[in-house]
Amino acid sequence: MASDPTSYRPAIDLVSSDAGSVLRLRGRWTLRYSDEVKGVLEGVPTSRVSIIDASDCERLDTLGVLQLLRYADSRKIPYAALHFRADQQPLVDAIEDVHDDRPVLKKEYGVRAMLGRMGFGLVDNISEVMALVSFFGEFLLKILRLFKEPGRFRLTATVHHMEQIGLDAVPLVALLSFMVGAVIAFLGAMVLKDFGATIFVVELVSAAFLREFGVLLTAILLAGRTSSAFTAQIGMMVNREEVDAIRVLGLDPVDLLVIPRVLALLAVLPLLTFIAMIAGLLGGMAVGAFNLDIPAPAYMARMSEMMQFRHFIVGMVKAPIFALVIGLIGCLEGLQTQGTAQSLGERTTSSVVQTISMVIVIDAFAALWFMQMDY
């Protein structure tokens, strides 16, 4: 530092003009002279400085600009009163946007803010519904194209997803359905025993699992397990630009990524629903045999005598609809990932929430419709 010429070191001249006191800067206001820059600015007289003129600075880097801007802020000197050379101005403008500690925006609480958030949320939900409808239309077109061009069908990928979605989920679906069937039997017995009608637990468990709980439990489990997996897998491919590479190769991402997954769900969800129904009925039978003094043969006899086949049809009809909803939402959310880890997490969460919500809403409307149709 001592070998540097004196003209290199930061210096100031305080002169008077018609516009007020002008602080003229000389030398090199750079990182090399950071300590001297700080000392020079601290040594400026406390008299009012109206203008800072840095046009005579030989060099000016980020540190020098930052120190000057902070000095101007502390003395309440407006940004327009800082004069720089034309070659220095772009650097100054860039640093001026970020040099100050901008206050964090506080969340507004009030009726107007609440209505604004509700409006934005409504618009977002409508856009999500429109995107899902559009994606469903594209999926149908690509499915119909498979009949004309069967070579586009990916059999190996479809079978692979059937194994992941269906076979690997069988133990979980069976266990949870068995436990829920037992819980329903316990609750039914607790209410019906006061009326001496414990035997009607058989009809309660049978109708509940064949019509509602079998397909609903399976769909909710796959919504959390499979839909999130679809979103994470496809979203990671978007982040790695693999989906862009697929398009560059002249292939269709829907054919490669969406159709095999959705067809696999359409194939395995009815099978898993059937397993869930059987497991739920076995759970009710276990409670009847061990806690309600209803022997297994008597339980089976009453179930076969009172159970109607239409209950089974009602439950199985909803399985393909739920499979389509789960598969399309999971794949769509994955394709909508923006290329960041945060976006992937948000889309995965949104996928699970949307699928579970849609499954429950569709099941509720289906229950009302079948009740009105007396079926």
C-alpha positions as CSV (number, residue, x, y, z in Angstrom):
1,M,0.0,0.0,0.0
2,A,2.8,2.4,0.8
3,S,4.3,2.0,-2.7
4,D,1.1,3.3,-4.3
5,P,1.2,6.8,-5.7
6,T,-0.6,9.4,-3.6
7,S,-3.0,10.1,-6.5
8,Y,-4.4,6.6,-6.2
9,R,-5.6,7.0,-2.6
10,P,-9.2,8.2,-2.0
11,A,-9.4,11.9,-1.3
12,I,-12.1,14.6,-1.1
13,D,-12.5,18.3,-1.7
14,L,-15.3,20.2,-0.2
15,V,-16.1,23.3,-2.3
16,S,-19.0,25.8,-2.3
17,S,-21.2,26.5,-5.2
18,D,-24.5,28.2,-5.9
19,A,-26.3,24.9,-5.4
20,G,-24.6,24.4,-2.0
21,S,-21.6,22.4,-0.7
22,V,-20.1,20.0,-3.3
23,L,-18.1,17.0,-2.2
24,R,-15.7,16.2,-5.0
25,L,-14.0,12.8,-5.0
26,R,-10.6,11.9,-6.2
27,G,-8.4,8.8,-6.5
28,R,-9.4,5.2,-6.5
29,W,-12.5,4.3,-4.5
30,T,-12.0,0.5,-4.7
31,L,-11.8,-2.5,-2.4
32,R,-8.0,-2.1,-2.2
33,Y,-8.5,1.1,-0.3
34,S,-11.6,0.1,1.7
35,D,-10.1,1.3,5.0
36,E,-9.1,4.7,3.6
37,V,-12.5,5.1,1.9
38,K,-14.2,4.6,5.3
39,G,-11.8,7.0,7.0
40,V,-12.2,9.7,4.4
41,L,-16.0,9.7,4.6
42,E,-15.9,9.8,8.4
43,G,-13.7,12.8,8.2
44,V,-16.1,14.9,6.1
45,P,-17.2,18.0,8.0
46,T,-20.7,17.9,9.5
47,S,-21.7,20.9,7.4
48,R,-24.5,20.3,4.9
49,V,-23.4,18.5,1.7
50,S,-25.8,19.1,-1.1
51,I,-24.0,17.3,-4.0
52,I,-21.5,14.5,-4.3
53,D,-19.4,14.6,-7.5
54,A,-17.5,11.4,-8.3
55,S,-16.7,12.3,-11.9
56,D,-13.0,12.8,-11.1
57,C,-12.6,9.3,-9.5
58,E,-10.0,7.3,-11.4
59,R,-11.6,4.0,-10.5
60,L,-14.9,3.1,-8.8
61,D,-16.0,-0.4,-7.9
62,T,-18.8,-2.0,-6.0
63,L,-17.5,-1.2,-2.5
64,G,-16.9,2.5,-3.4
65,V,-20.4,2.9,-4.8
66,L,-21.9,1.1,-1.8
67,Q,-20.1,3.3,0.7
68,L,-21.1,6.5,-1.1
69,L,-24.8,5.4,-1.3
70,R,-24.9,4.6,2.4
71,Y,-23.2,7.9,3.2
72,A,-25.8,9.7,1.1
73,D,-28.6,7.9,2.9
74,S,-27.1,8.9,6.3
75,R,-26.9,12.6,5.3
76,K,-30.3,12.5,3.5
77,I,-28.7,13.4,0.2
78,P,-31.1,12.5,-2.7
79,Y,-29.9,10.0,-5.3
80,A,-30.3,12.7,-8.0
81,A,-27.6,14.8,-6.3
82,L,-24.9,12.1,-6.9
83,H,-23.0,12.7,-10.1
84,F,-21.0,10.0,-11.8
85,R,-19.3,9.5,-15.2
86,A,-21.3,7.8,-18.0
87,D,-19.1,4.7,-17.7
88,Q,-19.8,4.5,-14.0
89,Q,-23.5,5.0,-14.1
90,P,-24.7,1.5,-15.0
91,L,-22.8,0.0,-12.0
92,V,-24.2,2.7,-9.7
93,D,-27.8,2.1,-10.9
94,A,-27.4,-1.7,-10.4
95,I,-26.2,-1.3,-6.8
96,E,-28.7,1.5,-5.9
97,D,-31.5,-1.0,-6.4
98,V,-30.2,-3.4,-3.7
99,H,-28.0,-1.3,-1.4
100,D,-30.5,-0.5,1.2
101,D,-32.3,-2.9,3.6
102,R,-35.8,-2.9,2.3
103,P,-38.5,-3.5,4.9
104,V,-40.3,-6.8,4.8
105,L,-43.8,-6.5,3.6
106,K,-46.2,-7.1,6.4
107,K,-49.2,-9.3,5.8
108,E,-52.4,-7.2,5.8
109,Y,-55.2,-8.1,8.0
110,G,-58.6,-6.7,7.2
111,V,-61.7,-7.3,5.1
112,R,-60.2,-5.9,2.0
113,A,-57.1,-8.0,2.3
114,M,-59.2,-11.1,3.0
115,L,-61.4,-10.5,0.0
116,G,-58.2,-10.0,-2.1
117,R,-56.7,-13.3,-1.0
118,M,-60.0,-15.1,-1.6
119,G,-60.2,-13.6,-5.1
120,F,-56.7,-14.7,-6.0
121,G,-57.4,-18.1,-4.5
122,L,-60.5,-18.5,-6.5
123,V,-58.8,-17.5,-9.7
124,D,-56.0,-20.0,-9.0
125,N,-58.5,-22.8,-8.4
126,I,-60.4,-22.0,-11.5
127,S,-57.2,-22.0,-13.6
128,E,-56.2,-25.4,-12.0
129,V,-59.6,-26.9,-13.0
130,M,-59.3,-25.5,-16.5
131,A,-55.8,-26.9,-16.8
132,L,-57.0,-30.3,-15.6
133,V,-60.0,-30.4,-18.1
134,S,-57.6,-29.4,-20.9
135,F,-55.1,-32.1,-19.9
136,F,-57.9,-34.7,-19.8
137,G,-58.9,-33.7,-23.3
138,E,-55.3,-34.1,-24.5
139,F,-55.1,-37.5,-22.8
140,L,-58.2,-38.7,-24.5
141,L,-56.9,-37.6,-27.9
142,K,-53.6,-39.4,-27.3
143,I,-55.5,-42.6,-26.2
144,L,-57.6,-42.5,-29.3
145,R,-54.4,-42.1,-31.4
146,L,-53.1,-45.3,-29.9
147,F,-55.7,-47.3,-31.9
148,K,-54.4,-45.7,-35.1
149,E,-50.7,-46.0,-34.1
150,P,-50.4,-48.9,-31.7
151,G,-46.6,-48.7,-31.9
152,R,-46.8,-45.7,-29.5
153,F,-48.1,-47.9,-26.7
154,R,-45.4,-48.5,-24.0
155,L,-46.3,-52.0,-22.7
156,T,-43.1,-52.4,-20.6
157,A,-43.5,-49.1,-18.8
158,T,-47.2,-49.8,-18.2
159,V,-46.5,-53.2,-16.6
160,H,-43.7,-51.7,-14.5
161,H,-46.0,-49.0,-13.1
162,M,-48.7,-51.7,-12.5
163,E,-46.2,-53.5,-10.3
164,Q,-45.2,-50.3,-8.4
165,I,-48.8,-49.0,-8.0
166,G,-50.7,-52.3,-7.4
167,L,-48.5,-55.1,-6.2
168,D,-46.4,-53.1,-3.8
169,A,-49.6,-51.5,-2.3
170,V,-51.5,-54.7,-1.6
171,P,-50.2,-55.2,2.0
172,L,-50.9,-51.6,3.0
173,V,-54.4,-51.6,1.4
174,A,-55.3,-55.0,3.0
175,L,-54.0,-54.1,6.4
176,L,-55.7,-50.7,6.7
177,S,-59.0,-52.0,5.2
178,F,-59.0,-54.9,7.7
179,M,-58.5,-52.5,10.6
180,V,-61.1,-50.0,9.4
181,G,-63.6,-52.9,8.9
182,A,-62.9,-53.9,12.5
183,V,-63.4,-50.3,13.7
184,I,-66.8,-50.0,11.9
185,A,-67.9,-53.3,13.4
186,F,-67.0,-52.1,16.9
187,L,-68.8,-48.8,16.5
188,G,-71.9,-50.5,15.0
189,A,-72.0,-53.0,17.8
190,M,-71.7,-50.2,20.4
191,V,-74.9,-48.5,19.1
192,L,-76.9,-51.6,18.1
193,K,-76.4,-53.6,21.3
194,D,-78.7,-51.1,23.1
195,F,-81.5,-52.2,20.8
196,G,-80.6,-55.9,20.9
197,A,-79.8,-55.8,17.2
198,T,-76.1,-56.6,17.2
199,I,-76.6,-59.1,14.3
200,F,-77.2,-56.1,12.0
201,V,-73.5,-55.3,12.3
202,V,-73.1,-57.8,9.4
203,E,-75.2,-55.6,7.1
204,L,-73.6,-52.4,8.3
205,V,-70.0,-53.6,7.6
206,S,-71.0,-55.2,4.3
207,A,-72.9,-52.2,2.9
208,A,-70.3,-49.7,4.1
209,F,-67.3,-51.5,2.6
210,L,-68.9,-52.6,-0.7
211,R,-70.5,-49.2,-1.4
212,E,-68.1,-46.7,0.1
213,F,-65.1,-47.5,2.3
214,G,-63.5,-50.1,0.0
215,V,-63.1,-47.8,-3.0
216,L,-62.7,-44.6,-0.9
217,L,-59.9,-46.0,1.3
218,T,-58.0,-47.4,-1.7
219,A,-58.3,-44.1,-3.6
220,I,-57.2,-42.0,-0.7
221,L,-54.2,-44.3,-0.1
222,L,-53.2,-44.1,-3.7
223,A,-53.8,-40.4,-3.8
224,G,-51.1,-40.0,-1.1
225,R,-48.8,-42.7,-2.2
226,T,-49.0,-42.8,-6.0
227,S,-50.1,-39.3,-7.1
228,S,-47.2,-37.8,-5.1
229,A,-44.8,-40.3,-6.7
230,F,-46.0,-39.4,-10.2
231,T,-45.6,-35.7,-9.5
232,A,-42.1,-36.1,-7.9
233,Q,-40.9,-38.4,-10.7
234,I,-42.1,-36.2,-13.6
235,G,-41.2,-33.0,-11.8
236,M,-37.6,-34.2,-11.3
237,M,-37.4,-35.0,-15.0
238,V,-38.6,-31.4,-15.8
239,N,-35.9,-30.1,-13.4
240,R,-33.2,-32.1,-15.2
241,E,-34.6,-31.0,-18.6
242,E,-35.3,-34.6,-19.5
243,V,-38.8,-33.7,-20.7
244,D,-37.3,-31.1,-23.0
245,A,-34.9,-33.7,-24.3
246,I,-37.8,-36.0,-25.0
247,R,-39.4,-33.3,-27.1
248,V,-36.2,-32.6,-28.9
249,L,-36.0,-36.2,-29.9
250,G,-39.4,-35.9,-31.5
251,L,-41.2,-38.0,-28.9
252,D,-44.4,-37.0,-27.0
253,P,-44.1,-36.8,-23.2
254,V,-47.7,-37.7,-22.8
255,D,-47.1,-41.0,-24.6
256,L,-44.0,-41.8,-22.6
257,L,-44.8,-40.5,-19.1
258,V,-48.6,-40.0,-18.7
259,I,-50.4,-42.7,-20.6
260,P,-48.5,-45.7,-19.1
261,R,-49.1,-44.3,-15.6
262,V,-52.8,-43.6,-16.0
263,L,-53.5,-46.9,-17.7
264,A,-51.6,-48.8,-15.0
265,L,-53.8,-47.0,-12.4
266,L,-57.0,-47.8,-14.4
267,A,-55.9,-51.5,-14.3
268,V,-54.9,-51.9,-10.7
269,L,-57.2,-49.6,-8.7
270,P,-60.3,-51.8,-9.3
271,L,-58.2,-54.9,-8.2
272,L,-57.0,-53.1,-5.1
273,T,-60.6,-52.0,-4.4
274,F,-61.7,-55.6,-4.5
275,I,-58.9,-56.6,-2.1
276,A,-59.9,-53.7,0.2
277,M,-63.5,-54.9,0.2
278,I,-62.6,-58.5,1.1
279,A,-60.2,-57.3,3.8
280,G,-62.8,-55.0,5.3
281,L,-65.4,-57.8,5.4
282,L,-62.8,-60.0,7.1
283,G,-62.2,-57.3,9.7
284,G,-65.9,-57.1,10.5
285,M,-66.1,-60.9,10.6
286,A,-63.1,-61.1,13.0
287,V,-64.8,-58.7,15.4
288,G,-68.1,-60.6,15.1
289,A,-66.4,-63.9,15.9
290,F,-64.2,-62.8,18.8
291,N,-66.3,-60.0,20.4
292,L,-69.9,-60.2,19.3
293,D,-70.5,-63.9,19.7
294,I,-71.4,-64.2,16.0
295,P,-69.5,-67.3,14.7
296,A,-67.8,-67.1,11.4
297,P,-70.2,-69.6,9.7
298,A,-73.2,-67.6,10.9
299,Y,-71.6,-64.3,9.9
300,M,-70.9,-65.7,6.4
301,A,-74.4,-67.1,6.1
302,R,-76.1,-63.9,7.0
303,M,-73.8,-61.8,4.8
304,S,-74.5,-64.0,1.8
305,E,-78.3,-63.9,2.6
306,M,-78.6,-60.2,3.1
307,M,-75.9,-58.7,0.9
308,Q,-77.0,-57.4,-2.5
309,F,-74.9,-57.5,-5.6
310,R,-75.8,-53.8,-6.4
311,H,-73.7,-52.6,-3.5
312,F,-70.7,-54.2,-5.0
313,I,-71.4,-52.7,-8.4
314,V,-71.8,-49.2,-6.9
315,G,-68.3,-49.5,-5.3
316,M,-66.6,-50.9,-8.3
317,V,-68.1,-48.3,-10.8
318,K,-66.3,-45.5,-8.9
319,A,-62.9,-47.1,-9.1
320,P,-62.0,-46.2,-12.7
321,I,-63.1,-42.6,-12.2
322,F,-60.9,-42.2,-9.1
323,A,-58.0,-43.8,-11.0
324,L,-58.4,-41.4,-13.8
325,V,-58.5,-38.4,-11.4
326,I,-55.5,-39.5,-9.4
327,G,-53.3,-40.3,-12.5
328,L,-54.2,-37.1,-14.4
329,I,-53.7,-34.7,-11.4
330,G,-50.4,-36.4,-10.4
331,C,-48.9,-36.2,-13.9
332,L,-50.2,-32.7,-14.6
333,E,-48.7,-31.3,-11.5
334,G,-45.4,-32.9,-12.3
335,L,-45.4,-31.4,-15.8
336,Q,-46.2,-28.0,-14.3
337,T,-43.1,-27.9,-12.2
338,Q,-41.1,-24.7,-12.8
339,G,-37.6,-26.3,-12.5
340,T,-36.7,-25.5,-8.9
341,A,-36.7,-27.6,-5.7
342,Q,-39.3,-25.3,-4.1
343,S,-41.6,-25.7,-7.1
344,L,-41.3,-29.4,-7.0
345,G,-42.2,-29.5,-3.3
346,E,-45.2,-27.2,-3.8
347,R,-46.5,-29.2,-6.8
348,T,-46.1,-32.5,-4.9
349,T,-48.1,-31.1,-2.0
350,S,-50.7,-29.6,-4.3
351,S,-51.0,-33.0,-6.1
352,V,-51.9,-34.8,-2.9
353,V,-54.3,-32.2,-1.7
354,Q,-56.1,-32.0,-5.0
355,T,-56.4,-35.7,-5.5
356,I,-57.7,-36.4,-2.0
357,S,-60.2,-33.5,-2.3
358,M,-61.4,-34.5,-5.7
359,V,-61.9,-38.1,-4.6
360,I,-64.0,-37.2,-1.6
361,V,-66.0,-34.7,-3.5
362,I,-66.8,-37.1,-6.4
363,D,-67.6,-39.9,-3.9
364,A,-70.0,-37.5,-2.1
365,F,-71.8,-36.6,-5.3
366,A,-71.9,-40.2,-6.4
367,A,-73.5,-41.2,-3.0
368,L,-76.1,-38.5,-3.4
369,W,-76.9,-39.6,-7.0
370,F,-77.2,-43.3,-6.1
371,M,-79.4,-42.4,-3.2
372,Q,-81.7,-40.3,-5.4
373,M,-81.8,-43.1,-7.9
374,D,-82.7,-45.6,-5.1
375,Y,-79.9,-47.9,-6.1
